[in-house]
Each structure stands twice: as structure tokens, then as C-alpha cells.
Amino acid sequence: MKYHLSTIVFCFILTPTTFGNNTNHPLGFNPRVQALAFMYPAQAQLIFDAGNEANAYTDQFFGTGAQSQNDNSSNAFRHSLWNALAVKKLKDAGANDATANDIVQQFTSAYEYNDTGTALVKTAASAMDLHNNLVGRSFKNYTTVNQLLDSLFLKAIEPKVITSTLSQILASHNADVNTA
């Protein structure tokens, strides 16, 4: 598929600079995310839009400012919702299920890399983000956004007992991180 330079520029002009949390790079994204945005400009815009929607819904469900919190139920909800909405947006734009899941996985896993985009940040927070991204991509059969929101909200607030170690969680997402 060919993209015109204006499409790439348009994608970056419309993308809010507050979406990323890395202020060392243009738009706050590490080089891995930037490279993916150049490879998939139309899909990048849809994924960024899904992220902004996920942030807004997170604040709606958990209270103002919740979308900027980390390592809690609202963060789990936000990551899962972002992935579910992004897959749906890509499928609505014509991608098949496998392609939509693959592109969303590449983008959302790329956010868990260091500032240079060369290595996965191996922390419990990144492992949980990868896990919650995968959970979101597994929500395929919802018919309305409200149905998805209710399901993810209940999943985010249910008590959890984590029996896996950090290395086990990271190993289970090895395919995610190696293909991003």
C-alpha cells in the first residue's frame, strides 16, 4: 500500500503531543513508535485516536486525572481499552482480524521500550502493561462500546492474585516484544 508524504505529515500534525510520555523525542514517542507511525501512518492515527478515547473513558470511569495514573486498576483498564478500541478501529477501516491485532500489538508493545527504542523496559509495570494490552486485544466480540466498557471495567476492578514472576510475564509476551 502506498502512502503520500502528505498523509504522513498529516498524521503527525493531528496527533496530540500529550499522548506519549517521553519528552526527549518529537511527539513524546520513542524511535520505535515513530518508525511504526511512518510505516503505518493511517493505522497510527487510528491507534492514537483509540488511545485518546481510552484516556477519556478512563477519566469518566475512575475520575478526573485517572488516565495519567500508573500501576493501578485505572491503568489496567486504560491499556486494555486502548487495545480493544484500536483493534476495532483498524478492522472498521478494512483490516482483517490478524492484521489489526498484529499492528496494534506492535504499536502498544513499542511503548514499553526505553527512550532509544532499542530494549524492552523490564519492570513489573511494563509487564503488566503488556499483559493488559493482550487482554484488550482479546475482546473481539463486543457489539457496542458500552458493552466493552462494562466488561473491561469489571475486569479492571476485580481482585487479582498474581502468581507469575516478572520473568514469566515477560516471557509470555516474548512474541509481542520481539516483533514490535
PyMOL commands that set and color helices and strands:
alter all, ss='L'
color gray80, all
select helices_A, chain A and resi 5-14+26-28+31-39+41-62+66-68+73-92+97-110+124-138+145-157+166-172+174-179
alter helices_A, ss='H'
color red, helices_A
deselect
rebuild
show_as cartoon
